[in-house]
């Protein structure tokens, strides 16, 4: 199973959700709220710290996250899958 780690709320998360997931933030929250109430479980993790997101991805083979290119300190231990524009 994949362990998603979301970026803090804002334009980066919005760009990821629309480009990769195909939903806006409102639809995504609704989807997960409904899923949690119907099937149990919990919402995907969210972090406000890009270094923490990178650390979690490096340490957990099932983790996947996203940050801005400017916040990427190094790619050692991280596989960059794609880059998206945030405009």
TIMI-2910 file (N, C-alpha, C, CB; in pm, 1 decimal, decimal comma, always signed):
<rs>
+----------+----------+----------+----------+----------+----------+----------+----------+----------+----------+----------+----------+------+
!      n_x !      n_y !      n_z !     ca_x !     ca_y !     ca_z !      c_x !      c_y !      c_z !     cb_x !     cb_y !     cb_z ! resn !
+----------+----------+----------+----------+----------+----------+----------+----------+----------+----------+----------+----------+------+
!    +83,8 !   -118,3 !     +0,0 !     +0,0 !     +0,0 !     +0,0 !    +88,0 !   +124,2 !     +0,0 !    -95,2 !     +0,1 !   +121,4 !  Unk !
!    +42,9 !   +225,4 !    -68,4 !   +114,4 !   +352,2 !    -76,2 !    +72,3 !   +440,0 !    +41,3 !    +86,9 !   +423,9 !   -211,9 !  Unk !
!   +169,5 !   +509,5 !    +99,0 !   +142,3 !   +602,0 !   +209,1 !   +161,0 !   +744,6 !   +157,2 !   +236,3 !   +573,7 !   +332,4 !  Unk !
!    +51,2 !   +812,7 !   +117,9 !    +65,3 !   +949,4 !    +68,5 !    +93,4 !  +1047,0 !   +181,6 !    -60,2 !   +991,7 !     -6,3 !  Unk !
!   +179,1 !  +1143,0 !   +153,6 !   +208,1 !  +1250,3 !   +248,2 !   +184,3 !  +1380,8 !   +174,4 !   +355,4 !  +1241,4 !   +304,8 !  Unk !
!    +79,1 !  +1450,3 !   +212,9 !    +42,5 !  +1573,6 !   +144,5 !   +120,6 !  +1692,7 !   +195,1 !   -104,4 !  +1599,7 !   +159,8 !  Unk !
!   +138,6 !  +1786,6 !   +105,8 !   +197,3 !  +1917,0 !   +135,0 !    +91,7 !  +2001,1 !   +206,0 !   +248,1 !  +1987,8 !     +4,3 !  Unk !
!   +133,7 !  +2105,7 !   +272,6 !    +39,4 !  +2195,8 !   +338,6 !    -60,5 !  +2253,1 !   +238,1 !   +114,6 !  +2309,8 !   +409,5 !  Unk !
!   -172,2 !  +2301,0 !   +287,7 !   -275,3 !  +2359,2 !   +202,0 !   -218,0 !  +2478,3 !   +125,8 !   -398,6 !  +2402,4 !   +285,5 !  Unk !
!   -259,8 !  +2492,7 !     +1,8 !   -215,0 !  +2606,7 !    -77,0 !   -196,2 !  +2570,3 !   -223,0 !    -85,9 !  +2661,5 !    -20,9 !  Unk !
!   -125,9 !  +2655,8 !   -295,9 !   -115,7 !  +2639,5 !   -440,9 !    -40,3 !  +2514,0 !   -482,3 !    -48,5 !  +2759,3 !   -500,5 !  Unk !
!    +57,7 !  +2468,9 !   -402,1 !   +133,3 !  +2348,1 !   -437,8 !    +42,9 !  +2225,8 !   -429,5 !   +256,5 !  +2330,4 !   -345,1 !  Unk !
!    -30,7 !  +2215,3 !   -320,6 !   -123,8 !  +2102,8 !   -304,6 !   -233,1 !  +2108,5 !   -410,4 !   -186,6 !  +2103,4 !   -163,4 !  Unk !
!   -284,5 !  +2228,3 !   -436,9 !   -388,8 !  +2243,1 !   -538,9 !   -338,6 !  +2200,1 !   -676,6 !   -437,8 !  +2388,3 !   -544,1 !  Unk !
!   -214,2 !  +2238,6 !   -711,3 !   -156,7 !  +2199,5 !   -840,5 !   -139,2 !  +2048,9 !   -848,7 !    -22,1 !  +2269,2 !   -863,1 !  Unk !
!    -93,4 !  +1985,9 !   -739,6 !    -77,1 !  +1840,8 !   -737,1 !   -211,9 !  +1772,0 !   -754,8 !    -10,8 !  +1795,9 !   -605,6 !  Unk !
!   -310,1 !  +1812,8 !   -675,8 !   -440,8 !  +1747,9 !   -683,1 !   -503,3 !  +1760,6 !   -821,1 !   -533,9 !  +1806,6 !   -579,2 !  Unk !
!   -497,8 !  +1878,6 !   -881,0 !   -561,6 !  +1894,4 !  -1012,8 !   -483,4 !  +1824,3 !  -1122,9 !   -576,1 !  +2042,1 !  -1047,0 !  Unk !
!   -350,6 !  +1830,5 !  -1118,9 !   -269,4 !  +1770,4 !  -1225,8 !   -257,7 !  +1619,0 !  -1215,8 !   -131,7 !  +1830,1 !  -1224,3 !  Unk !
!   -239,2 !  +1567,9 !  -1096,2 !   -212,1 !  +1425,0 !  -1077,6 !   -336,4 !  +1347,5 !  -1036,9 !   -103,9 !  +1405,8 !   -973,4 !  Unk !
!   -413,7 !  +1398,7 !   -943,5 !   -530,9 !  +1327,6 !   -892,2 !   -655,3 !  +1356,9 !   -975,6 !   -555,9 !  +1365,5 !   -746,5 !  Unk !
!   -660,8 !  +1474,7 !  -1036,8 !   -776,0 !  +1510,6 !  -1119,4 !   -893,8 !  +1563,1 !  -1039,2 !   -819,8 !  +1391,9 !  -1199,1 !  Unk !
!   -865,4 !  +1618,4 !   -921,3 !   -970,6 !  +1676,1 !   -836,3 !   -920,9 !  +1808,7 !   -781,2 !  -1010,2 !  +1578,7 !   -719,8 !  Unk !
!  -1016,2 !  +1897,4 !   -749,7 !   -976,9 !  +2016,5 !   -676,2 !   -978,4 !  +1982,7 !   -526,9 !  -1071,8 !  +2137,3 !   -708,3 !  Unk !
!   -931,0 !  +2073,7 !   -444,8 !   -919,2 !  +2047,9 !   -300,5 !  -1052,4 !  +2012,7 !   -236,4 !   -860,4 !  +2168,7 !   -230,9 !  Unk !
!  -1157,1 !  +2081,9 !   -275,6 !  -1289,5 !  +2057,9 !   -216,7 !  -1339,3 !  +1916,5 !   -248,3 !  -1390,8 !  +2162,1 !   -268,3 !  Unk !
!  -1329,2 !  +1875,4 !   -374,0 !  -1372,5 !  +1740,4 !   -412,7 !  -1286,8 !  +1633,9 !   -344,9 !  -1366,1 !  +1723,5 !   -565,6 !  Unk !
!  -1156,9 !  +1660,4 !   -332,9 !  -1066,6 !  +1564,1 !   -269,1 !  -1101,2 !  +1546,2 !   -122,0 !   -920,9 !  +1609,4 !   -283,5 !  Unk !
!  -1123,7 !  +1657,8 !    -51,2 !  -1163,4 !  +1647,5 !    +90,3 !  -1295,8 !  +1572,4 !   +105,1 !  -1175,3 !  +1788,0 !   +153,3 !  Unk !
!  -1392,1 !  +1602,0 !    +18,5 !  -1521,0 !  +1533,8 !    +23,0 !  -1503,6 !  +1383,6 !     -0,7 !  -1617,1 !  +1593,7 !    -81,3 !  Unk !
!  -1422,3 !  +1347,9 !   -100,3 !  -1396,2 !  +1207,4 !   -131,0 !  -1342,0 !  +1135,2 !     -7,9 !  -1297,0 !  +1195,0 !   -248,5 !  Unk !
!  -1240,7 !  +1192,8 !    +57,2 !  -1178,5 !  +1127,3 !   +171,7 !  -1268,6 !  +1126,2 !   +294,5 !  -1048,4 !  +1195,4 !   +205,1 !  Unk !
!  -1344,4 !  +1232,0 !   +314,9 !  -1437,2 !  +1234,6 !   +428,0 !  -1539,4 !  +1122,6 !   +412,7 !  -1508,2 !  +1372,2 !   +438,4 !  Unk !
!  -1593,9 !  +1109,2 !   +292,8 !  -1692,3 !  +1004,2 !   +264,9 !  -1628,3 !   +865,5 !   +282,1 !  -1749,8 !  +1020,1 !   +121,1 !  Unk !
!  -1507,1 !   +848,0 !   +229,8 !  -1437,4 !   +719,5 !   +238,4 !  -1409,7 !   +679,8 !   +383,2 !  -1306,3 !   +725,5 !   +160,3 !  Unk !
!  -1366,2 !   +774,6 !   +464,3 !  -1336,6 !   +746,1 !   +605,1 !  -1463,5 !   +705,6 !   +679,0 !  -1272,2 !   +868,6 !   +673,1 !  Unk !
!  -1573,6 !   +776,7 !   +656,3 !  -1698,0 !   +743,0 !   +724,7 !  -1758,0 !   +611,2 !   +677,8 !  -1798,0 !   +853,1 !   +705,2 !  Unk !
!  -1743,4 !   +577,9 !   +549,6 !  -1801,3 !   +455,0 !   +496,2 !  -1713,3 !   +333,3 !   +520,3 !  -1826,6 !   +470,3 !   +348,7 !  Unk !
!  -1581,5 !   +348,4 !   +508,7 !  -1491,8 !   +234,0 !   +514,0 !  -1399,7 !   +233,4 !   +635,1 !  -1409,9 !   +229,7 !   +390,5 !  Unk !
!  -1398,0 !   +341,3 !   +710,1 !  -1304,5 !   +351,0 !   +822,0 !  -1169,6 !   +398,9 !   +774,2 !  -1290,4 !   +216,7 !   +892,9 !  Unk !
!  -1072,3 !   +387,7 !   +859,5 !   -938,6 !   +433,6 !   +824,5 !   -920,6 !   +579,2 !   +860,8 !   -911,8 !   +413,0 !   +676,3 !  Unk !
!   -825,0 !   +641,2 !   +798,3 !   -797,7 !   +781,4 !   +828,8 !   -755,8 !   +856,3 !   +702,5 !   -688,4 !   +792,9 !   +936,5 !  Unk !
!   -757,9 !   +987,4 !   +713,2 !   -717,0 !  +1072,4 !   +601,6 !   -567,3 !  +1057,3 !   +576,3 !   -752,4 !  +1220,1 !   +629,7 !  Unk !
!   -522,0 !  +1079,6 !   +452,5 !   -378,0 !  +1077,3 !   +426,2 !   -306,3 !  +1182,9 !   +510,6 !   -350,1 !  +1100,7 !   +276,1 !  Unk !
!   -184,2 !  +1151,7 !   +548,8 !   -105,0 !  +1243,6 !   +630,9 !    -77,1 !  +1372,8 !   +556,3 !    +26,6 !  +1178,2 !   +673,2 !  Unk !
!    -61,4 !  +1481,0 !   +631,7 !    -26,9 !  +1610,4 !   +575,3 !    +81,5 !  +1672,1 !   +662,2 !   -151,7 !  +1703,7 !   +565,7 !  Unk !
!   +181,4 !  +1729,7 !   +598,9 !   +293,0 !  +1791,0 !   +670,4 !   +314,7 !  +1933,6 !   +621,9 !   +421,4 !  +1708,2 !   +652,3 !  Unk !
!   +351,1 !  +2022,6 !   +710,6 !   +382,0 !  +2160,4 !   +674,4 !   +529,8 !  +2180,9 !   +646,6 !   +337,8 !  +2253,8 !   +783,9 !  Unk !
!   +610,4 !  +2078,9 !   +671,6 !   +755,1 !  +2092,3 !   +659,3 !   +808,5 !  +2010,2 !   +542,0 !   +823,4 !  +2049,3 !   +789,2 !  Unk !
!   +855,3 !  +2075,6 !   +434,9 !   +914,9 !  +2001,2 !   +323,4 !  +1030,9 !  +1910,3 !   +366,7 !   +964,0 !  +2098,5 !   +217,9 !  Unk !
!  +1121,4 !  +1954,1 !   +457,1 !  +1226,8 !  +1861,3 !   +501,5 !  +1170,7 !  +1735,9 !   +568,4 !  +1320,7 !  +1932,0 !   +598,0 !  Unk !
!  +1060,3 !  +1750,1 !   +642,7 !   +998,7 !  +1633,4 !   +705,8 !   +935,8 !  +1542,2 !   +601,0 !   +892,9 !  +1677,2 !   +808,3 !  Unk !
!   +873,1 !  +1599,9 !   +499,3 !   +816,9 !  +1519,0 !   +390,7 !   +927,9 !  +1438,2 !   +325,2 !   +745,2 !  +1608,5 !   +285,6 !  Unk !
!  +1040,0 !  +1503,8 !   +294,1 !  +1152,7 !  +1433,6 !   +231,4 !  +1207,6 !  +1324,7 !   +322,5 !  +1264,2 !  +1532,7 !   +195,6 !  Unk !
!  +1218,3 !  +1351,8 !   +452,4 !  +1267,0 !  +1252,2 !   +547,3 !  +1175,2 !  +1130,4 !   +551,2 !  +1279,2 !  +1313,3 !   +687,0 !  Unk !
!  +1044,8 !  +1153,8 !   +557,1 !   +948,6 !  +1043,2 !   +561,2 !   +953,8 !   +959,8 !   +433,2 !   +806,5 !  +1097,1 !   +582,7 !  Unk !
!   +970,7 !  +1025,8 !   +319,0 !   +979,7 !   +953,3 !   +191,6 !  +1108,2 !   +872,5 !   +185,7 !   +972,8 !  +1051,0 !    +72,4 !  Unk !
!  +1218,7 !   +929,7 !   +232,8 !  +1347,0 !   +857,6 !   +233,0 !  +1343,0 !   +735,0 !   +323,3 !  +1459,9 !   +950,3 !   +277,6 !  Unk !
!  +1274,1 !   +745,3 !   +436,4 !  +1275,7 !   +638,1 !   +536,3 !  +1169,5 !   +530,5 !   +513,5 !  +1257,0 !   +697,1 !   +672,7 !  Unk !
!  +1069,0 !   +558,1 !   +431,8 !   +959,8 !   +463,2 !   +414,3 !   +940,6 !   +435,4 !   +264,8 !   +828,2 !   +517,6 !   +478,1 !  Unk !
!   +969,1 !   +314,1 !   +222,9 !   +962,2 !   +276,9 !    +81,2 !   +821,2 !   +290,4 !    +23,2 !  +1010,7 !   +134,4 !    +63,3 !  Unk !
!   +718,1 !   +288,1 !   +106,5 !   +581,9 !   +299,3 !    +54,9 !   +531,2 !   +443,4 !    +55,8 !   +488,6 !   +211,9 !   +136,2 !  Unk !
!   +611,3 !   +536,1 !   +106,5 !   +568,8 !   +676,3 !   +114,3 !   +587,4 !   +746,4 !    -19,7 !   +647,3 !   +750,4 !   +223,8 !  Unk !
!   +494,9 !   +836,3 !    -48,2 !   +502,9 !   +920,2 !   -166,6 !   +457,8 !  +1060,0 !   -125,5 !   +415,2 !   +863,0 !   -284,8 !  Unk !
!   +530,8 !  +1160,2 !   -170,1 !   +497,7 !  +1296,7 !   -133,7 !   +532,0 !  +1391,6 !   -245,9 !   +569,7 !  +1337,2 !     -6,8 !  Unk !
!   +508,7 !  +1518,3 !   -223,5 !   +539,8 !  +1619,3 !   -323,6 !   +576,7 !  +1749,4 !   -253,9 !   +420,7 !  +1640,4 !   -420,1 !  Unk !
!   +669,4 !  +1821,5 !   -314,6 !   +713,9 !  +1951,2 !   -266,5 !   +751,9 !  +2034,9 !   -387,9 !   +833,8 !  +1937,5 !   -166,5 !  Unk !
!   +785,3 !  +2159,5 !   -364,9 !   +830,5 !  +2241,1 !   -477,3 !   +975,3 !  +2206,4 !   -509,7 !   +816,0 !  +2392,6 !   -445,5 !  Unk !
!  +1015,6 !  +2230,9 !   -631,8 !  +1153,2 !  +2204,0 !   -674,3 !  +1250,9 !  +2286,2 !   -590,6 !  +1171,4 !  +2235,5 !   -825,1 !  Unk !
!  +1212,8 !  +2406,8 !   -555,5 !  +1299,0 !  +2493,8 !   -475,3 !  +1324,1 !  +2437,6 !   -335,2 !  +1237,1 !  +2632,1 !   -464,6 !  Unk !
!  +1232,3 !  +2355,1 !   -285,0 !  +1246,0 !  +2298,5 !   -150,5 !  +1318,4 !  +2164,1 !   -149,5 !  +1109,7 !  +2282,3 !    -87,7 !  Unk !
!  +1342,5 !  +2109,5 !   -265,1 !  +1411,1 !  +1981,0 !   -274,9 !  +1559,3 !  +2001,8 !   -248,7 !  +1388,5 !  +1915,7 !   -414,1 !  Unk !
!  +1607,1 !  +1954,7 !   -133,4 !  +1746,3 !  +1980,2 !    -97,3 !  +1842,6 !  +1890,2 !   -172,4 !  +1765,4 !  +1962,2 !    +51,2 !  Unk !
!  +1805,8 !  +1766,1 !   -191,4 !  +1885,4 !  +1671,6 !   -270,8 !  +1796,3 !  +1553,9 !   -304,5 !  +2014,8 !  +1624,8 !   -194,0 !  Unk !
!  +1830,2 !  +1482,2 !   -408,9 !  +1745,0 !  +1370,9 !   -451,2 !  +1795,0 !  +1236,5 !   -398,8 !  +1736,7 !  +1366,6 !   -602,6 !  Unk !
!  +1902,0 !  +1234,4 !   -324,2 !  +1952,7 !  +1108,9 !   -269,8 !  +1844,8 !  +1043,5 !   -182,8 !  +2082,8 !  +1132,9 !   -187,8 !  Unk !
!  +1808,1 !   +922,0 !   -219,2 !  +1706,1 !   +849,8 !   -145,1 !  +1564,1 !   +882,6 !   -185,6 !  +1722,0 !   +876,4 !     -1,9 !  Unk !
!  +1549,5 !   +968,9 !   -284,8 !  +1417,2 !  +1009,0 !   -333,0 !  +1414,1 !   +993,1 !   -484,2 !  +1383,4 !  +1156,1 !   -291,6 !  Unk !
!  +1309,7 !   +932,5 !   -535,2 !  +1292,7 !   +921,4 !   -679,7 !  +1191,2 !  +1026,7 !   -723,3 !  +1246,5 !   +777,1 !   -721,2 !  Unk !
!  +1234,4 !  +1117,4 !   -808,3 !  +1145,5 !  +1219,5 !   -863,0 !  +1070,4 !  +1155,5 !   -978,8 !  +1225,0 !  +1348,1 !   -909,3 !  Unk !
!   +939,2 !  +1147,3 !   -965,3 !   +856,1 !  +1081,1 !  -1066,0 !   +817,5 !  +1177,4 !  -1176,6 !   +730,6 !  +1022,4 !  -1001,9 !  Unk !
!   +776,5 !  +1296,7 !  -1139,6 !   +734,4 !  +1395,0 !  -1239,6 !   +746,3 !  +1534,5 !  -1180,7 !   +589,0 !  +1368,0 !  -1287,2 !  Unk !
!   +745,1 !  +1630,9 !  -1267,5 !   +740,3 !  +1771,9 !  -1227,0 !   +617,9 !  +1832,4 !  -1290,1 !   +870,1 !  +1849,9 !  -1268,7 !  Unk !
!   +546,1 !  +1913,4 !  -1212,6 !   +427,0 !  +1979,5 !  -1264,6 !   +442,0 !  +2130,0 !  -1245,6 !   +298,2 !  +1927,0 !  -1194,3 !  Unk !
!   +375,7 !  +2204,6 !  -1329,4 !   +375,7 !  +2349,7 !  -1317,2 !   +267,1 !  +2390,3 !  -1218,6 !   +353,9 !  +2417,9 !  -1455,5 !  Unk !
!   +296,8 !  +2489,8 !  -1138,5 !   +200,4 !  +2535,1 !  -1037,4 !   +127,4 !  +2661,1 !  -1079,2 !   +270,3 !  +2559,2 !   -905,9 !  Unk !
!   +136,0 !  +2698,1 !  -1203,0 !    +70,0 !  +2821,1 !  -1250,7 !    -61,6 !  +2790,6 !  -1313,2 !   +156,9 !  +2895,0 !  -1350,0 !  Unk !
+----------+----------+----------+----------+----------+----------+----------+----------+----------+----------+----------+----------+------+
</rs>
